[in-house]
Amino acid sequence: MSRMAFSGLALLASCTNLPRITPSKQPSTQTKTSHFISPPPPSARITRISYKTLPGWNQDNLDNAYQAFSNSCAALAKEPDWAGPCQAFQAVADNNPKQLRQYFETWFYPYEIKESNHKNTGLITGYYEPELNGSLVKTPKYRYPVYGIPENLIDVNMAGSYPQLNNLRIRGRIQGRQLLPYYTREQIESSPLLTQAPIICYVDNQLDLFILQIQGSGKIRLKNGKTLAVGYGDENGQPYRVLGHILAKAGKIPGHHITMQSIIKWSKLHPDEVSRYLDMNPSYVFFRLLQNPKKSPEGSLGETLTAGRSIAIDTRYIPLGAPVYISTTYPDSKSPLNRLVFAQDTGGAIQGPIRADFYFGEGQKAQYQAGQMQEDGRLWVLLPKNSPIKHFCHAPTCYVTPSST
């Protein structure tokens, strides 16, 4: 959602990353702004293994997996490494799990992902597509603007001329002959005309709008019955501050009770205080209007995400669009979550070899699950048999250890 969601983690956890972005063909938020220069990314080890060692591989019913991989192939079919597998996929029946499983076993090798210190587990979080109430006209009820991309927002990317600055992006504004930092959330909210930004619509809840910015995309139900779909457009380049930590430090919610649900409850009990604490997070996201609400949400791949089958990953280690096998547990549960998923999204908080954000879909249940999801998990990436591994791992150091099969 390159994009969207920052997951519930962005409301709750300690993080110096920017919100995730969700639009197609937008730069990944894994690229830092001028406020943060990324430390060197960790190296990774990948080892080819047997499908027999994947926990629950034969028990996954592969529901929705056919459509999810169809979306990947829609974006990847013209790339040399994926042309063969995607062409062969056309012969697979969409209602035949056995044939689909055999297809992956025929065309892909599974590789276990480990960090260079041989650690094989990492953090799995969750995200969802929020739904808001809105209006095309500002009213006393609908008074919070959803901004498009400002005309005076400058995005400087110098990596083309200076490769050593690959992890440095600058967003700002021009004043005279100077490039200055772009306006903070507080400045944007208190003086809207500063942004020179178009207004897509207005919504009725300030915290819901904040969550929409974190998730990166969502749907807005208008009073006239129509629905708008919005996706990440850009952001102001200011540092991201975690709302949960802000509220805990202020004594508004006990630190051990910080959840997305507790923050929403607090906001309903103290509506007059919401602006004050949101303004302590200078980061701000601007949106673009998606043309097809039924196709949303779109991930960084430029294709529709599939609930329960799409994840966000760090593209330095896992290629966008690739099949990935995940082994973790459902939030607040010992129930295993072992299934084939697809790397169709990216996010600012999603960094490292063994790191994923699991897309739960839309609605109240998805919101709850995403807000609670912070589990340990393992990842295996499935790569085409006919292509060299070096085509896929883009971290500075990527070790391919001998096959265990």
C-alpha positions as CSV (number, residue, x, y, z in Angstrom):
1,M,0.0,0.0,0.0
2,S,4.9,1.7,-1.5
3,R,3.3,2.9,0.4
4,M,0.8,2.2,2.6
5,A,0.4,1.0,5.8
6,F,2.9,1.3,8.4
7,S,0.9,-1.3,10.3
8,G,-0.3,-1.1,13.9
9,L,3.4,-1.0,14.7
10,A,3.7,2.6,13.6
11,L,1.1,3.7,16.2
12,L,2.7,1.7,18.9
13,A,6.3,0.7,18.5
14,S,9.6,2.5,18.8
15,C,10.7,3.5,15.3
16,T,12.6,6.2,13.4
17,N,11.2,5.1,10.0
18,L,8.8,6.9,7.8
19,P,5.3,5.7,7.1
20,R,4.9,3.1,4.5
21,I,3.8,4.1,1.0
22,T,1.2,2.4,-1.2
23,P,1.1,3.6,-4.7
24,S,2.3,1.9,-7.8
25,K,5.5,3.1,-9.3
26,Q,6.2,5.4,-6.3
27,P,9.7,5.4,-4.7
28,S,9.9,3.0,-1.8
29,T,9.9,4.5,1.6
30,Q,12.8,2.3,2.4
31,T,14.7,5.3,1.1
32,K,15.2,7.8,3.9
33,T,14.6,11.5,3.9
34,S,17.2,14.0,4.8
35,H,16.4,13.6,8.4
36,F,17.7,10.0,8.5
37,I,20.7,8.4,6.8
38,S,20.2,4.7,6.8
39,P,22.8,2.5,8.5
40,P,24.3,-0.1,6.3
41,P,21.7,-2.8,5.7
42,P,22.5,-6.2,7.3
43,S,23.9,-8.9,5.2
44,A,21.9,-12.0,4.5
45,R,22.4,-15.7,3.8
46,I,20.0,-17.7,1.6
47,T,20.1,-21.5,1.4
48,R,18.2,-23.7,-1.0
49,I,16.1,-26.2,0.8
50,S,13.5,-28.9,0.0
51,Y,9.8,-28.2,-0.1
52,K,9.5,-31.1,2.4
53,T,11.1,-28.9,5.1
54,L,8.6,-26.0,4.7
55,P,6.3,-26.2,7.8
56,G,2.8,-26.9,6.6
57,W,3.5,-26.7,2.9
58,N,1.1,-29.4,2.0
59,Q,-1.5,-28.2,4.4
60,D,-1.9,-24.8,2.9
61,N,-5.2,-24.8,1.0
62,L,-3.9,-22.1,-1.4
63,D,-7.2,-20.2,-1.4
64,N,-6.8,-16.9,-3.2
65,A,-3.2,-17.8,-4.0
66,Y,-4.0,-18.3,-7.7
67,Q,-5.3,-14.7,-8.0
68,A,-2.6,-13.3,-5.9
69,F,0.2,-14.8,-8.1
70,S,-1.8,-13.7,-11.2
71,N,-1.4,-10.2,-9.9
72,S,2.4,-10.7,-9.6
73,C,2.7,-12.1,-13.1
74,A,0.7,-9.2,-14.5
75,A,3.6,-7.0,-13.4
76,L,6.5,-9.3,-13.9
77,A,5.7,-11.4,-17.1
78,K,7.9,-9.2,-19.4
79,E,11.0,-9.5,-17.2
80,P,13.4,-12.1,-18.4
81,D,13.7,-14.0,-15.0
82,W,10.0,-14.3,-14.7
83,A,8.8,-14.8,-18.3
84,G,9.1,-18.6,-18.3
85,P,7.4,-19.2,-15.0
86,C,4.6,-16.7,-15.8
87,Q,4.0,-18.2,-19.2
88,A,3.7,-21.7,-17.7
89,F,1.4,-20.3,-15.0
90,Q,-1.2,-19.7,-17.7
91,A,-1.8,-23.4,-18.0
92,V,-2.6,-23.8,-14.3
93,A,-6.3,-24.1,-13.3
94,D,-7.5,-21.5,-10.8
95,N,-9.6,-24.1,-8.9
96,N,-7.0,-26.8,-8.6
97,P,-4.8,-26.5,-5.4
98,K,-2.9,-29.7,-6.2
99,Q,-1.9,-28.5,-9.7
100,L,-1.0,-25.0,-8.3
101,R,1.3,-26.6,-5.6
102,Q,2.9,-28.8,-8.3
103,Y,3.4,-25.7,-10.5
104,F,5.5,-23.9,-7.8
105,E,7.5,-27.1,-7.0
106,T,8.3,-27.4,-10.7
107,W,9.3,-23.8,-11.5
108,F,10.7,-22.5,-8.2
109,Y,13.4,-23.4,-5.7
110,P,12.7,-22.4,-2.0
111,Y,15.5,-20.6,-0.2
112,E,15.6,-20.1,3.5
113,I,16.5,-16.5,4.5
114,K,18.9,-16.0,7.4
115,E,20.8,-13.0,8.7
116,S,24.6,-13.3,8.4
117,N,24.8,-14.4,12.1
118,H,22.6,-17.3,11.2
119,K,19.5,-15.9,12.9
120,N,16.5,-17.3,11.1
121,T,13.6,-15.5,12.8
122,G,12.4,-11.9,12.5
123,L,9.4,-9.6,13.1
124,I,6.1,-10.1,11.3
125,T,3.6,-7.3,11.7
126,G,0.3,-6.6,10.0
127,Y,-1.6,-3.9,8.1
128,Y,-5.0,-3.3,6.6
129,E,-7.1,-1.0,4.4
130,P,-8.9,1.6,6.5
131,E,-12.4,2.9,5.6
132,L,-13.4,6.5,6.4
133,N,-16.5,8.6,6.1
134,G,-16.1,11.7,3.9
135,S,-17.6,14.5,1.9
136,L,-16.5,16.5,-1.2
137,V,-17.7,19.6,0.6
138,K,-16.4,20.9,3.9
139,T,-19.1,21.0,6.6
140,P,-19.0,21.3,10.4
141,K,-18.9,17.4,10.6
142,Y,-16.6,16.8,7.6
143,R,-13.8,19.3,8.3
144,Y,-10.5,17.4,8.0
145,P,-9.0,17.7,4.5
146,V,-7.4,14.8,2.7
147,Y,-4.6,16.5,0.8
148,G,-3.2,15.7,-2.6
149,I,0.4,16.3,-3.5
150,P,1.4,20.0,-2.9
151,E,2.6,22.1,-5.8
152,N,5.4,23.5,-3.7
153,L,6.8,20.2,-2.5
154,I,10.2,19.5,-3.9
155,D,11.6,15.9,-4.0
156,V,15.4,15.7,-4.5
157,N,16.9,12.4,-5.3
158,M,20.7,12.7,-6.0
159,A,21.5,8.9,-6.2
160,G,21.7,9.1,-10.0
161,S,24.7,11.5,-9.8
162,Y,26.0,10.6,-6.4
163,P,25.6,6.8,-5.8
164,Q,27.0,7.2,-2.3
165,L,23.8,9.1,-1.5
166,N,21.5,6.3,-2.5
167,N,19.9,6.1,0.9
168,L,19.4,9.9,1.1
169,R,16.3,11.6,-0.2
170,I,15.4,15.2,0.5
171,R,12.0,16.7,0.5
172,G,11.6,20.4,1.0
173,R,10.4,23.7,-0.5
174,I,12.0,26.6,-2.3
175,Q,12.2,30.0,-0.6
176,G,14.2,32.5,-2.6
177,R,17.4,30.6,-3.6
178,Q,17.2,28.2,-0.6
179,L,15.9,24.7,-0.3
180,L,14.2,24.5,3.2
181,P,12.6,21.6,5.0
182,Y,9.0,21.2,4.1
183,Y,6.3,22.2,6.6
184,T,5.6,20.1,9.7
185,R,2.2,18.5,10.5
186,E,1.5,21.3,12.9
187,Q,2.2,23.9,10.3
188,I,0.1,22.2,7.7
189,E,-2.8,21.7,10.0
190,S,-2.7,25.3,11.4
191,S,-2.0,27.1,8.1
192,P,-3.5,25.0,5.3
193,L,-2.7,27.5,2.6
194,L,1.0,26.9,3.1
195,T,0.9,23.6,1.4
196,Q,-0.5,24.8,-2.0
197,A,-2.1,21.3,-2.0
198,P,-5.4,20.2,-3.7
199,I,-8.0,18.8,-1.4
200,I,-9.4,15.4,-2.5
201,C,-12.2,15.4,0.1
202,Y,-12.9,16.0,3.8
203,V,-13.3,13.3,6.5
204,D,-15.1,13.4,9.8
205,N,-12.4,12.0,12.2
206,Q,-8.9,13.3,12.7
207,L,-7.4,10.1,14.1
208,D,-8.9,8.1,11.3
209,L,-7.1,10.4,8.9
210,F,-3.9,9.9,10.8
211,I,-4.3,6.1,10.6
212,L,-5.0,6.5,6.8
213,Q,-1.7,8.3,6.5
214,I,0.1,5.5,8.4
215,Q,-1.5,2.7,6.3
216,G,-0.8,4.7,3.1
217,S,-4.1,4.0,1.3
218,G,-7.8,3.3,2.0
219,K,-11.3,3.9,1.0
220,I,-13.5,7.0,1.8
221,R,-17.3,6.5,1.7
222,L,-19.0,9.8,0.6
223,K,-22.4,11.0,1.7
224,N,-23.7,10.6,-1.8
225,G,-23.0,6.8,-1.6
226,K,-20.0,6.8,-3.8
227,T,-16.6,5.6,-2.7
228,L,-13.2,7.2,-3.3
229,A,-10.0,5.1,-3.2
230,V,-6.8,7.0,-2.2
231,G,-3.2,5.9,-2.2
232,Y,0.1,7.3,-1.1
233,G,1.2,10.3,-3.1
234,D,4.2,11.7,-1.2
235,E,5.2,12.9,2.2
236,N,6.8,15.9,3.8
237,G,10.1,14.4,4.7
238,Q,9.8,15.2,8.4
239,P,10.7,12.6,11.0
240,Y,8.1,10.1,12.2
241,R,7.3,10.1,15.9
242,V,5.3,7.1,17.3
243,L,1.9,8.2,18.7
244,G,1.8,5.4,21.2
245,H,5.0,6.5,22.8
246,I,3.9,10.1,22.8
247,L,0.7,9.3,24.7
248,A,2.5,6.9,27.1
249,K,5.1,9.6,27.9
250,A,2.4,12.1,28.5
251,G,0.6,9.7,30.9
252,K,-2.5,9.5,28.7
253,I,-2.3,5.7,28.3
254,P,-0.3,3.3,30.5
255,G,2.7,2.0,28.4
256,H,1.7,-1.6,28.9
257,H,-1.8,-0.9,27.6
258,I,-0.8,0.7,24.3
259,T,-2.6,-0.8,21.4
260,M,-4.3,0.6,18.3
261,Q,-7.7,0.0,20.0
262,S,-6.6,1.8,23.3
263,I,-5.5,4.8,21.2
264,I,-8.8,4.9,19.4
265,K,-10.7,4.6,22.7
266,W,-8.6,7.4,24.2
267,S,-9.3,9.7,21.2
268,K,-13.1,9.2,21.6
269,L,-12.9,10.1,25.3
270,H,-10.7,13.2,24.7
271,P,-11.5,14.6,21.2
272,D,-10.2,18.1,22.2
273,E,-6.7,16.7,22.9
274,V,-6.2,14.7,19.7
275,S,-4.8,17.6,17.6
276,R,-2.2,18.5,20.2
277,Y,-0.7,15.0,20.4
278,L,-0.9,14.3,16.7
279,D,1.0,17.5,16.0
280,M,4.0,16.0,18.0
281,N,4.5,13.8,15.1
282,P,5.9,16.1,12.4
283,S,5.5,13.6,9.5
284,Y,2.6,14.1,7.1
285,V,1.4,12.0,4.1
286,F,-0.2,13.3,1.0
287,F,-2.5,11.2,-1.3
288,R,-3.4,10.6,-4.8
289,L,-6.8,9.5,-6.1
290,L,-7.0,6.0,-7.5
291,Q,-9.2,5.6,-10.5
292,N,-10.7,2.2,-9.7
293,P,-11.9,1.9,-6.1
294,K,-12.8,-1.8,-6.8
295,K,-9.2,-2.5,-7.7
296,S,-7.7,-0.9,-4.6
297,P,-5.6,-1.2,-2.6
298,E,-2.6,-1.3,-4.8
299,G,0.7,-2.3,-3.5
300,S,4.2,-1.1,-4.6
301,L,4.0,-3.7,-7.4
302,G,1.2,-1.7,-9.0
303,E,-1.3,-4.5,-8.6
304,T,-4.2,-5.2,-6.2
305,L,-3.3,-6.7,-2.8
306,T,-4.9,-9.9,-1.7
307,A,-6.0,-10.3,1.9
308,G,-4.1,-13.1,3.6
309,R,-1.8,-13.6,0.6
310,S,0.1,-10.3,0.2
311,I,3.0,-9.1,2.3
312,A,5.3,-6.1,2.3
313,I,9.0,-6.8,2.3
314,D,12.4,-5.2,2.0
315,T,13.3,-5.4,-1.8
316,R,17.0,-5.5,-1.1
317,Y,16.5,-9.1,0.0
318,I,13.3,-10.3,-1.6
319,P,12.3,-9.3,-5.2
320,L,9.0,-7.5,-5.5
321,G,6.3,-9.9,-6.8
322,A,8.1,-13.1,-5.7
323,P,6.3,-16.0,-3.9
324,V,7.4,-16.2,-0.3
325,Y,6.6,-18.8,2.3
326,I,5.9,-17.5,5.8
327,S,5.8,-19.4,9.1
328,T,4.5,-17.4,12.1
329,T,1.4,-17.3,14.4
330,Y,-1.8,-15.3,14.4
331,P,-1.8,-12.3,16.8
332,D,-2.4,-13.1,20.4
333,S,-2.5,-16.8,19.6
334,K,-0.5,-19.9,19.3
335,S,-2.4,-20.8,16.1
336,P,0.2,-21.3,13.3
337,L,0.1,-19.1,10.2
338,N,2.0,-21.1,7.6
339,R,1.2,-20.2,4.1
340,L,2.3,-19.1,0.6
341,V,2.2,-15.4,0.3
342,F,3.5,-12.9,-2.3
343,A,5.8,-9.9,-2.0
344,Q,3.6,-7.2,-3.5
345,D,4.3,-4.2,-1.2
346,T,7.0,-2.3,0.6
347,G,7.1,-0.1,3.7
348,G,9.2,2.3,5.6
349,A,9.2,0.2,8.7
350,I,9.9,-3.0,6.7
351,Q,13.6,-3.3,6.7
352,G,15.9,-6.3,7.0
353,P,16.1,-9.8,5.5
354,I,13.6,-11.5,7.8
355,R,10.9,-8.8,8.1
356,A,7.4,-8.8,6.6
357,D,4.1,-6.9,7.0
358,F,1.1,-9.2,6.5
359,Y,-2.0,-7.7,4.7
360,F,-5.2,-8.6,6.6
361,G,-7.6,-6.8,4.3
362,E,-10.3,-4.4,5.2
363,G,-12.9,-4.0,8.0
364,Q,-13.0,-4.1,11.7
365,K,-11.6,-7.6,12.1
366,A,-8.7,-6.8,9.8
367,Q,-8.1,-3.6,11.8
368,Y,-7.9,-5.5,15.0
369,Q,-5.7,-8.2,13.7
370,A,-3.3,-5.7,12.1
371,G,-3.1,-3.7,15.3
372,Q,-2.2,-6.8,17.4
373,M,0.2,-8.5,15.0
374,Q,3.8,-8.5,16.3
375,E,5.0,-12.0,16.0
376,D,8.2,-13.8,15.4
377,G,8.4,-15.6,12.1
378,R,10.5,-17.2,9.4
379,L,10.6,-16.5,5.6
380,W,11.6,-18.5,2.6
381,V,11.7,-16.9,-0.8
382,L,10.7,-18.9,-3.9
383,L,12.9,-18.0,-6.9
384,P,12.8,-19.2,-10.5
385,K,14.9,-22.2,-11.2
386,N,16.2,-20.8,-14.5
387,S,17.7,-17.6,-13.1
388,P,20.9,-16.9,-11.2
389,I,20.5,-16.0,-7.5
390,K,22.6,-12.8,-8.0
391,H,19.6,-11.4,-10.0
392,F,17.5,-11.2,-6.9
393,C,19.5,-10.3,-3.8
394,H,20.5,-6.6,-3.8
395,A,21.9,-6.2,-0.3
396,P,25.6,-5.1,-0.2
397,T,26.4,-8.6,1.0
398,C,24.3,-11.6,0.1
399,Y,25.8,-15.0,0.8
400,V,24.4,-18.0,-1.0
401,T,25.3,-21.0,1.1
402,P,25.4,-24.6,-0.2
403,S,22.1,-26.4,-0.9
404,S,20.8,-28.5,2.0
405,T,18.9,-30.7,-0.5
